[in-house]
């Protein structure tokens, strides 16, 4: 988990679009969200988060293939502490564990 999040950043997520769409409602929590093809708009404390995503080529490691999704996060009108609070919750619902 990060200690801060910039207003705009991108992530390479190891998931399919179907998995992403299953995670998204719980990841945004109680915040209102409008979702359409390859994008979502989340209302947060008078500001918003625009999410856009695209399928990327699978990552191949030896015989293993991992699906990938490129996700762009664009926060508008949210200060650093509001971004951090939202992303802590978001990350808990989208991170994959291993072990």
C-alpha positions in Angstrom: 0.0 0.0 0.0 1.3 3.4 -0.9 1.5 6.4 1.4 0.3 8.9 -1.2 -1.4 8.9 -4.6 -1.0 11.5 -7.3 -4.0 13.0 -9.1 -3.2 11.0 -12.2 -1.5 7.6 -12.4 -1.7 4.3 -14.3 -1.6 0.7 -13.1 -1.0 -2.6 -14.8 -3.6 -4.9 -13.2 -3.2 -8.7 -13.4 -6.9 -9.5 -14.2 -9.4 -9.9 -16.9 -11.9 -7.2 -17.7 -14.7 -9.5 -16.3 -12.8 -9.8 -13.0 -12.2 -6.0 -12.9 -15.9 -5.4 -13.4 -16.8 -7.8 -10.5 -14.3 -6.1 -8.2 -15.2 -2.5 -9.0 -18.5 -2.1 -7.1 -17.0 -3.3 -3.9 -13.8 -1.5 -4.4 -15.5 1.9 -4.7 -17.6 1.2 -1.6 -20.6 3.5 -1.0 -19.5 6.1 -3.5 -21.9 6.5 -6.5 -20.5 5.1 -9.7 -21.5 5.3 -13.4 -20.0 2.6 -15.5 -19.9 2.3 -19.3 -17.7 0.5 -21.8 -14.1 0.7 -20.6 -14.7 3.6 -18.2 -16.2 4.5 -14.9 -16.9 7.8 -13.0 -16.9 7.6 -9.2 -18.2 10.5 -7.1 -16.1 11.1 -4.0 -16.6 13.9 -1.5 -17.5 16.6 -4.0 -14.8 15.4 -6.4 -14.6 12.5 -8.7 -12.4 9.7 -10.0 -12.4 8.8 -13.7 -11.2 5.3 -14.4 -10.4 4.1 -17.9 -9.1 0.7 -18.9 -7.9 -1.3 -21.8 -6.9 -4.9 -22.3 -3.2 -5.4 -22.6 -1.3 -8.4 -23.9 -0.9 -11.3 -21.5 2.2 -11.4 -19.4 4.0 -14.7 -19.9 6.3 -16.2 -17.3 7.7 -19.6 -18.3 4.5 -21.6 -19.0 2.3 -19.3 -17.0 0.1 -16.6 -18.7 -1.4 -13.7 -16.7 -4.1 -11.5 -18.2 -3.4 -7.8 -17.9 -5.6 -4.7 -17.9 -4.1 -1.2 -18.1 -6.1 1.1 -15.8 -5.8 4.9 -15.7 -6.8 6.8 -12.5 -7.7 10.5 -12.8 -8.8 12.3 -9.7 -10.4 15.7 -9.9 -11.1 18.1 -7.1 -9.8 15.7 -4.4 -7.0 16.6 -2.0 -4.2 14.2 -1.1 -5.8 12.9 2.1 -9.1 12.1 0.3 -7.2 10.3 -2.4 -5.3 8.3 0.2 -8.4 7.3 2.1 -10.3 6.2 -1.0 -7.3 4.3 -2.5 -6.6 2.4 0.8 -10.1 0.9 0.6 -9.9 0.4 -3.2 -6.6 -1.4 -2.9 -7.9 -3.8 -0.3 -10.6 -5.0 -2.8 -8.4 -5.2 -5.9 -5.0 -6.6 -4.6 -4.3 -10.2 -5.2 -2.5 -12.2 -2.5 0.0 -15.0 -3.0 1.9 -17.3 -0.8 
